[in-house]
Amino acid sequence: MPSKNYRVDRLAQEIQKDVDEILLKRVRDPRVQNVTITGVDVTGDLQQATIYYSILSDLASDAEKAQAGLDKATGLIRSELGARLNIFKTPEIKFVRDPSVAYGSRIDQLINDLHKKEK
């Protein structure tokens, strides 16, 4: 019998792939055009999914707009997921900006600054 974690991981991968596609093809909101889905965490009971995303901009206003666009599209995205996923109950979904992307960008910036000072 496969472990429960395998099922959770498989569902998380499926949600990530589907949400990426839904954002690209179904959501017409310009605020979510530059959103990239970076990962999905699904609870063990498959009732909730946290969808992590990143945007290319570092501006706080762009981050707020993207979050507002995703929040507005959550109902559409969840109903699309319900039609695509082969599970009894579609999990509740919540979008959270992925902090690791901004952290990585900051590290890159600091390294670049160090290299400039050396020259």
Buried (B, 14 or more C-beta within 10 A) or exposed (E): EEEEEEBBEEBBEBBBEBBBEBBEEEBEBEBBEEBEBBBBBBEEEBEEBBBBBBBEEEEEEBBEBBBEBBEEBBEBBBEBBEEBBEEEEBBEBBBEBBEEBBEEEEEEEEEEEEEEEEE
